[in-house]
Amino acid sequence: MKPTVYSVKKKEDKNIGWIKDGNNISYYQNSISKEACSGLFLHYFTLTFTYRFDYNDDTVFFSYTYPYTYSDLNDYLDNLMSDQVKN
């Protein structure tokens, strides 16, 4: 599962938003664990990857999956409210 990446300059230059990108992707269980309720332990995992930056002086964001913003939710709810059948 590739990380999701957003480059501000790539969006400005090529109109490309969030994409899956990266190489040498690895997930592994690390040494951190935490006791949860009922004596069960939660184990934590680490994601490592390499990424080649396409632009100098760029702002790049990384995410585990495509972000779903508060604005996205509001837009969806507004569309539901304006639809006479779904409202």
Helices and strands as residue ranges (DSSP letters): E 4-7, H 8-14, E 19-20, E 23-35, G 37-39, E 41-50, E 60-63, H 70-82
